[in-house]
Amino acid sequence: MDDIVALKVVLEKGPNHYFLTWGRLIDPVETKTLEELVGSHLSKFALGGPAVSISVCDSLREAAGARYFYECFFEMCQKPIRFGDGYRQWAAEMLEQLKEGREIYYLGAEMETGSSRPRT
C-alpha cells in the first residue's frame, strides 16, 4: 500500500465518490481495516445516498478525475511524513486523527467520462 491512498465509495444510485487518506497507518499491505475505518465516517459527507462498498484504489490515478483531487492532494503534501526517528510518533498522531474522522479528504463524485467542453 502507498503512503497516500485513494478510496472509491460506490453508492446504491448515482456516481462513485472518492477520498484520499494516509495508507500505511494501520497496516502496510492489508486494506480492509482502513476501508472500514473510513467507511465509519461516511455519514459526515453529503454523498447523496447510502454506500454499497468502499475500497482502496489500485492507484491515485483512478481518483485523479474527481473535482477536488488536486486541491486535496496538495493539502496532504503540505503535511510531510516524518520518516526515520519521528515516523512512529507521526503515524500515531495521524491514526488518532483518522479515527476521529479527520485526515479523510473528500475529492468529490466521479466525473462524467464524456466531455461537454468544446474542442479548441
N, C-alpha and C positions, 0 to 999 in steps of 0.2 A: 504494500500500500504506500502511497505517496504522502508527503508531508501535508499538502493541501489537497483535499478531495472534493469532487462534486457528487451530489446525491440527486437522484431523479425521483420525484414523487408522482405516481400515477393516480389519477382521480377516477371515480366512477364515471363521471362525464366531464368533458372539457379537456383542455390541453394539459400536458405534463408540466410540472413546476420543478425548478432547480434551486439548489442550495450549495454553498461552499462551507467547509469547516476544516478543522485540523484532523489529519488522517491517522497519525501514529500514536495518539494519546492513550488509547485503550489497548490496542494490540497492533503489532507491525504488519500482520497479514490478515487476520480474521476481521470481517466487516460486520457481522450480524449485530454485535453489541453496539457499535456505533450507529448503525441503521435504527436500532430500537431506541437508542437514546435521543437521536434527532427526531425520530417519529413521535416520541412522547411530548414534544414541544410544538407539533404542527398546528395545534389549536390556536396558537398565538398569531398565526398568519392567516390572512383572508384568501384562502385558496379557491373558494367557490364551490366546495363540496368535500365529501369525505374521501380520504386516501384509501386506495386499494392496496398499494405497495410502495415501498421505499427501498432504493438500492443505491449502493456506491457505483458510480460510473467507472468504466474502464479507463477513461481519460478525461481530463478537463475539457478537451475539445468537444465532447458531447454537450456540455452546458454553455459553450462559448457563444452560442447564438442567443442566449437569454438576454433580455433587455439590460439588466444591471450587472452582467458578468464582469466587465472590465472595472467598473467602479468598486465592486466588492473585492475583486482580486487585488486591486491596487491598495485598498484599505488593509487587507490581510498582509500584504507585503510590507506595510509600514510597521508591522509587529514582528521583527525578525526572530527566528528561532535561535535560542541560546545553546548552541552546540558545545560540547565539552563539559567542563565542570558545572556550568549553570543549567544544563539541559533538564535534569530531574526536577529542579525547582520550577522552571518554566513550564514543563509538561504538567506538573501537578496543579499549577495555577490555572492553566488553560483548561484542563479537565474539569476543575471545580467550576469554572465559568460556563463550560459547556453543559454540565449537569444542571446549572441554574437557568439554562436556556439562552445564554449569551454565547458569543462566538459561533453563531449559526447565521450565515449571511444569505438572505433571500435574494435570488437572482431574477425572479420573475417567471412568467409562463413561457413555454416553448413557443418560439416564433413560427409563423407560417412558413412553410417551405417554399411556396411560390412568392415571388416579389411583385408588389404592386407599384414599385417605383419605375418611372420611365427610364429607358436606357439612354445613355448620353454618348 
